[in-house]
Amino acid sequence: MKKIVTIIVLLIALISCKNDALNPDHFKIGTFEIPEGKGYEKTVIVRQDSLQIETYEDRIDSLSISWKDNFNYTLKMLHPKTAIDEDPIHIKITSIDKDSYEFEAVIGHSNFVQKGKLIKITN
């Protein structure tokens, strides 16, 4: 019985990560968009190396990005303007499609989880 449960869990993990396993760096560099809705303004993101630049409304923010693994990373504002900007943002990728992924974001040690979708526009 334990072997069957283990096999099922491994198959589910493999299926949910299959696109990431084919190209784990696909979402680490390039230009992306978070569409307007679900608590977000339309946001354009440019990632290169450990730098992420976000443009939304009339703001431009620069953040450092640190990847824990292919499904988890942390963002930290380089020039925080408020106390909340000083807290890291923990991102967990929950599902992947060819050129997009769904994510959950948590600021600092908050219990509030913000969900969203990121779409890759260009390499």
C-alpha positions as CSV (number, residue, x, y, z in Angstrom):
1,M,0.0,0.0,0.0
2,K,2.8,2.4,0.9
3,K,4.4,1.8,-2.5
4,I,1.2,2.6,-4.3
5,V,0.8,5.9,-2.4
6,T,4.4,6.8,-3.0
7,I,4.1,6.1,-6.8
8,I,0.9,8.2,-7.0
9,V,2.5,11.1,-5.2
10,L,5.6,11.0,-7.5
11,L,3.4,10.9,-10.6
12,I,1.4,13.9,-9.4
13,A,4.6,15.8,-8.7
14,L,6.0,14.9,-12.1
15,I,2.9,15.9,-14.0
16,S,2.6,19.2,-12.2
17,C,6.2,20.1,-12.9
18,K,6.6,18.6,-16.4
19,N,7.1,21.8,-18.3
20,D,9.4,23.2,-15.7
21,A,11.5,20.0,-15.9
22,L,11.8,20.5,-19.7
23,N,13.1,24.1,-19.3
24,P,13.7,25.1,-15.7
25,D,15.2,28.5,-16.6
26,H,12.3,29.5,-18.8
27,F,10.9,31.9,-16.2
28,K,14.2,33.2,-14.8
29,I,15.0,35.8,-17.5
30,G,12.9,37.7,-20.0
31,T,10.0,40.1,-20.1
32,F,6.7,39.2,-18.4
33,E,3.3,40.6,-17.6
34,I,0.9,40.2,-14.7
35,P,-2.5,41.1,-16.2
36,E,-4.8,43.5,-14.4
37,G,-7.2,41.9,-12.0
38,K,-7.2,39.8,-8.9
39,G,-5.7,42.6,-6.8
40,Y,-3.1,43.6,-9.4
41,E,-2.6,46.5,-11.7
42,K,-1.2,45.6,-15.1
43,T,2.5,45.0,-14.3
44,V,5.4,44.6,-16.8
45,I,8.4,42.8,-15.4
46,V,11.9,42.5,-16.8
47,R,14.2,39.9,-15.3
48,Q,17.9,39.6,-15.8
49,D,20.3,37.7,-13.6
50,S,19.3,38.6,-10.0
51,L,17.5,41.8,-10.9
52,Q,13.8,42.3,-11.5
53,I,12.3,45.7,-12.6
54,E,8.6,46.1,-12.3
55,T,6.6,48.9,-14.1
56,Y,3.0,49.5,-13.1
57,E,0.7,52.6,-12.8
58,D,3.3,55.4,-12.7
59,R,5.9,53.5,-10.6
60,I,9.0,51.6,-11.4
61,D,10.4,49.3,-8.7
62,S,13.8,47.5,-8.7
63,L,14.0,44.2,-6.8
64,S,16.6,41.6,-6.2
65,I,15.4,38.1,-7.0
66,S,16.7,35.0,-5.3
67,W,15.6,31.6,-6.6
68,K,15.4,28.9,-3.9
69,D,14.5,26.3,-6.5
70,N,12.5,26.2,-9.8
71,F,9.2,26.7,-7.9
72,N,10.1,29.2,-5.1
73,Y,11.8,32.6,-5.1
74,T,12.1,35.7,-3.0
75,L,11.9,39.3,-4.0
76,K,13.4,42.2,-2.0
77,M,13.0,45.9,-2.9
78,L,16.3,47.5,-3.6
79,H,15.1,51.0,-2.6
80,P,12.2,50.6,-0.2
81,K,10.0,53.6,0.4
82,T,7.8,52.3,3.2
83,A,8.2,49.8,6.0
84,I,6.2,47.2,4.2
85,D,8.5,47.6,1.2
86,E,11.4,46.4,3.4
87,D,9.8,42.9,3.9
88,P,10.7,40.2,1.4
89,I,8.1,38.8,-0.9
90,H,8.0,35.0,-1.0
91,I,6.7,33.6,-4.3
92,K,5.6,30.0,-4.8
93,I,4.8,28.8,-8.3
94,T,1.7,26.6,-8.0
95,S,1.1,25.6,-11.7
96,I,2.9,26.0,-15.0
97,D,1.7,26.3,-18.5
98,K,3.9,26.8,-21.6
99,D,4.4,30.5,-21.3
100,S,2.8,31.4,-17.9
101,Y,2.5,30.3,-14.4
102,E,0.1,30.7,-11.5
103,F,1.7,31.9,-8.2
104,E,1.0,32.7,-4.6
105,A,2.8,35.6,-3.0
106,V,3.3,36.3,0.8
107,I,4.9,39.5,2.1
108,G,7.2,39.0,5.1
109,H,5.6,36.6,7.7
110,S,2.1,37.6,6.9
111,N,-0.7,35.0,6.7
112,F,-2.3,36.9,3.7
113,V,-1.7,35.0,0.4
114,Q,-2.1,37.0,-2.9
115,K,-2.6,34.8,-5.9
116,G,-1.9,35.8,-9.5
117,K,-0.7,34.8,-13.0
118,L,2.5,35.8,-14.7
119,I,2.8,35.5,-18.5
120,K,6.1,35.5,-20.4
121,I,6.1,38.0,-23.3
122,T,9.7,37.7,-24.6
123,N,13.0,36.1,-23.9
